[in-house]
Amino acid sequence: MAQNILPALLDHIRQSPQQRLTFAEFMEWVLYQPNYGYYSSGQVDIGIRGDFVTAIALGGDFGELLAEQFLEMWQRLGAPDRFDLLELGAGTGAFAQTVLAQAQKLQPEFFAALQYHIIEESAALRRRQTELLGPWREMGKIQWQTWPELANDSLVGCCFSNEFFDALPVHRVGIKQGVLQEQYIEAGSTDLISVWDDLSTEKLVDYFASFGLQLTSPPYGENYETEVNLAAQQALEEIARVLAQGWVLTVDYGHPAGKYYHPQRSGGTLQCYFQQRHHDNPFVNLGQQDVTAHVNFTALEWWGECYGLNRLDFSQQAPFLMNLGLGDRLADLSSGQYDLNEIFSRRAILHQLIDPNGLGKFGVLLQGKELNTSMKEPTLRGFKPPTALEMGNLPIAG
């Protein structure tokens, strides 16, 4: 399959209306095209021996701790008979499996109320998910849906995503001869050609204006390049449409706008992951590597407010998970019930989740819709300031 992707992509470009693709269209094709895309064709390899590692791939701790947060949300809503949990981009399905199993252990009433929904663009991943989650589906606890299948204001609960927004296609823009231009991909006789030209949409101009950024003026310089994730706006609009009441909990890597578009970040944030190595060339390993860009959390907050999703809190993954009980799990390793190998293995996994140079620095954004004061205050458990003891268990950045 790998050797056929380039001719197929070149043909796709030649047959497109403009005979070229924006970088966002190119990225969408190499990630999600049904036969060749990294996610859709089954090439995606998540895990310690795969192309990249997520918090979910490290075992059940992440999902079990998040189940504690979902339980508190259900309680804040008054323990309704139905609590909807919508996951965007569910990967292998391991997170859903862990949350459902942990909910069953935590409180039977919560588990009875829980209805799990998955929106998954990748047919290959949907197949893996349905195989893993078959028993839960037979129990009527989980279903796969598309955005059009979800009615307006049909969900009460939480919309959750982990490393979802970073995988959405992004536009690439840059300063070329003093003008803001966009990157396009054209088809050569045997290879791809990158060209810069006028912007494909005025939405890119409006985007930077929203944050008061003028990339064509100092201190930005010639050949400054960066990304714009307009697809994230569409996703938030859909979330706000289907969520009647509840929370949006987003875990991902990224920056606020001021740091994301800092003049010194002149090459942008685009990263590719292939066999546990990362680089910045999206035009190699086509269909066999992940292509991502960091998330602009300021944009998620801005668009959320536009659609009625109010910013409630922001944290990093390390203190968030410590608040939910990861510190207790570390302390439990000294209980005497584990042998030395188990202690080292468990400690390594738990520390990876809070590593300040890795997963621990991921952003955790909490937004809410139609929540009254008692539902919002006091602060949800995951966002409370960690105690001194918990902070003492956090690894130090090297």
N, C-alpha and C positions, 0 to 999 in steps of 0.2 A: 504493500500500500504506500509506503514512504516514497518509493521511487516514482510513483505516478502522481504525487500531489502537485509538483511544480507545473507539469503540462496542464493539469486540470485547473490550477489557479490562473495560469496564463490565459487559457481559453475563457475562463470566467471574466477576467479583466477585459479581454477583447470584445466580449459580448455585452458588457455593461453599457448603459446609455452614454456615458461620457468616455468610454474606453479607458477608464482609470477608476481607482478606488480611493476614497479618503483613507487615512490610516485606520480610522475607526471601522470602516467597512472591511479592510484587510484583516484587522485583528479579529473581527467577528467571524470571518470566513475561516481563518486558520484555527480558531478555537471551537467553533460551533457548527461548521458545515457538516451535514449528516454523515457523509462517507469519509471525509478526510480530517475534520476538525479534531483538535487534541482532546476536548471533552466529549464530543459526540461520537467519535469513532471507537472509543474504548481504549485509546492510547494513554489516557491519564493514569498516573501511577502515584498514589498518595501513600506516604509512609516512610519509615526510617530507611528502607532500602529503595524507595521510589525517587521521584523527581524532587519532591519537597515534603516537608513535615508540617502538619497542622496540629493545633492543640488536641483536636479530636483523635488524630492518629496515634497519640501517645497513650491511649487507653481510656478507661472509663471515668477517671477523676474529673475531667473538665465537664462532662455531661452530668455527672452526679452532683457537682457543685452548682451548676446552673439550674438543676431541678429544684434546689433549695430556693433560688431566686424566683422561679416560676410559682412555687408554692406560696411564697409571700405575696406575689402579685394577686393570685387567686383569693387569698385571705383579705387583701386590701379592697377587693371588689365586693366583699361581703359573702365569699364562698358560694358563688352562683352554681346552679345545676349544670352549667356548661361553661367551660373555659377553653377557648380556642388558642392553640399554639401553631403559628404559621412559620415554617422554616423556609428560607430562600436559599436554594442551592445546597441540597442536603448531602453532597458528596457520596460516600459509600452507604449512608444510612446509619452509620454507627452512632452518631449523636442522638438521633431519634430513638434508636433501640435503647440506649442508656437512659435517656430521660424518662421514657415510658416505664422501664423496669424500676428505676429509682422512685418515680412517683407512686408506683404500686407499693413500694416499701415504706415510703414516708407517711402517707395518709390515704387510706382507702377512699375517703370521700373526694379527695383531690383527684385521685386516679379515675374515679367514676365520672367526674366532671370533665376530664381532659379529653379534648378532641384535637388530634394532631393533623395538620395539613402541610403538604410539601408542594412547592413549586420548583420544578426541575426542568431546565431546558434541554439537557442532554439525555437522549434516548438510551444511550449505553449506561449512564449512571442510574437512570430510572429502573432499568432491568436489574442492576445490582441491588438497588434499594428494595425493590419489590420482593426479590428473593430472600434478602436478609430479614425484612419486616413482615413477611407473609403471615406469621401467627398473629401479629397485632392487627393486621388488616382483617383477618377472619373474625377477630373480636369486635370489629367495627370501631377501632380506636384511631385509625389512620387512613388518609386518602390522599391521592395525588390529583392536583388540579392545575388549570391554567388560569391566568388573570381573568379572561372573559367568563370563565365558569364561576367566578366568585362575584356574588351580587354586591351592590353598594351597601355599606354599613351592615355587612352580614357577620362580622367577627367581633367577639368581645374577648379580650385576652392580651396576647403578646405576639408581635412579629419579630422573629429572631433571625440573625444571620451572622455567620462566622466566615470571614474571608470571602464574602460574596461581591461587595462593591469593587474590590481591587481587580476582579476578573472581568468586569464589564468593559466593552470596547471604548477606547479613548481617542479623541482627536489629538493630533500632534500639531502644534503651532510653533512658530519661531519668528525672530526678527531677521529679515533678509533685505538688505539695502535700505534699512531704516523703516521698513513697512512690516506690519504683522501679516504673515502669510501662513498657509497650511500645507502640510505634507501630504502628497498623493503618491500612489503606487501605480506605475504603468507597466505594460508588458513589452519587454524587448524580444528579440528573436528567440533567445533561449533562457533569459533571466529576467528578474524584476528590476525595475528602474524607479528610483526615488526622485520626485520632483517637488518643487515648492511653487505655489501659485496662490491666487486670491482665495479668501476664505469661502468655504462651501455654504456657510450659513451665518446670518447676522446674530444668531444666538451666541456665537463665540465672542462677539464684541460686547453683547449685553452681559455675558458672564463676567468678564473682567471689570466692566463698569460697576457691577453689583458689589465688588469688593474694593472699589476705588483704586484699581491697578491700571497703570498706563505703561504698558511694556515697551512702547516706542519712545519713551523718554528716559533720561538718566535716572537712576544708576544702571538701568538695563542697557546692555550693549548689543552690538551686531552678533548674530548667530546664537543668541539666547534661545533655547528651545525648551518646551514644556508640554504638558498634557492637559486636556479638558475632558472631564467625564460627564457628558450630557446625558448618557444613558442612566446615570444615577438619579437625575431629576425625574425621569419617566418612572423609575422604580418607586421612588418616594410618592409620586402622584398616585400610583396604583395602590400602594400601602394605605395611604390616607383615604382612598376611595372605599376600600373594603373594610377598614377598621372602624367600627362604630365607637368603641371605647376600649382603652387599654394603653399598652406601651409598645414602643419600638426599641429593641435592644440590638445594637450594632457593634460587633467586635471585628476590628480590622486594623491593618497597619496604615499609617498616614500622618498627616500634619495639619495644623490650622493653616488658613490661607497665607498668612504672612510668612510662615516658615516654608510652606510648599513653594511659593513663588518668590522666594528670596533671590535677589540678583546673583548671589554666588552659586545658587543651584542652577547653573546655566545649561546643564544637560538634561534636566527633568528628572523623573523618578522611574522611568520605564525599566523593568527587569524581566529577564527570561530565566526559567528554571528547567534544567535538564540534568537528570541523574545526579541530584544533590549538589549541582554547581549552578551558580548564577552568573549571568553576563548581561550585556545590554544590546545584543544584536537579534532583533526579531525576524531577520530574513534567513536564518539558518535553522536546521532541524524542524522544518515546516511540518506542522501537525503532530510533532513529537515532543514539543516543549510547551511549558506554560508561559504565557505572556501576561504581565500584570503591570499596573501602575499604582502608586500610593493613592490613598483616599484623601481628598480635601474635606476634612471634617467641618470646616466653616461652611462649605457649600451644602453639606447634608443638613446642617442646622438651619441655614438660610432657606433652602427649598422646603424643609419641613415646616417652618413657620408659615410659609406661603400657603401650605395645604392644610393648616390646622394641627400640625404635629409640633407641640411645644417642647423646646429644649428643657430638660429637667436636670440632667447631671452629666458629668463626663469624668472618666477615671482612666487609669491604665490597668491592664490585665492583672499585673502582679498584686496591687492592693485590692482590687476587685475580688480576686479569687481568695486572697487571705481573709477578707471579710466574710466570705461564704464558707470558710472552714478549712482551707488548705493548710493553715498553720496547725490546726488540730491533727491533721493527717501526718504532718512532719513530726509533731510531738509524739504521736502514737508509735513512731518507729523506735522510741526508747522504752517501750512498755515491756520488753522482754519476750514478746510472743513471735518475734521474727528471727530467722537465722541471719548470719552476716551477709550472705549473698542477696537475700531478700531486702535487707536494709539498704544496701548500696544501690540495688536496682530501683527500689521505690523512691529513694531520695533523689536519684538522678532524674527520674521522670517528673517528680513534683517540682524540682528546681528548674527543669526546662520550661515548665509552665509559667514560672515567675522570673525567668532569666532577664535582667534588665537590658541585656544586649540582644535579646531575641524576642520570644513570645511575650515576655513580661512587659515590654514597652508598647504592645499593641494598645490602641485606643478603644475605649468602651463608652459608647454614646447612648444615653437614655433619653428618649423623647416620649411624649404622652399626648393622648387625645381624649377630650371630654372627661377629664379626671377632676373630681372635687378636691377640696383641701385635705380632707381626711385620707384620700387615696394617695396623695402626693407627699404628705408629711406625717410622721417624720421621714427622713430620707430612707429609701430602700436599703436593705442590709448591705448589699454589695458596694454601695457608694459611701458608706460611713467612713470617716477617717480611721485608719488602722490604729490599734493600740501600740504602745511602745514595745510590748512583747512580740506582737505580730511583725512590726517593723524590724525587730531584731532577727527574725527568721528570713527576711528578704535577702537574697544574695546581693553582693555589691558589684556594681558595674566595673569591669576591668578597664 
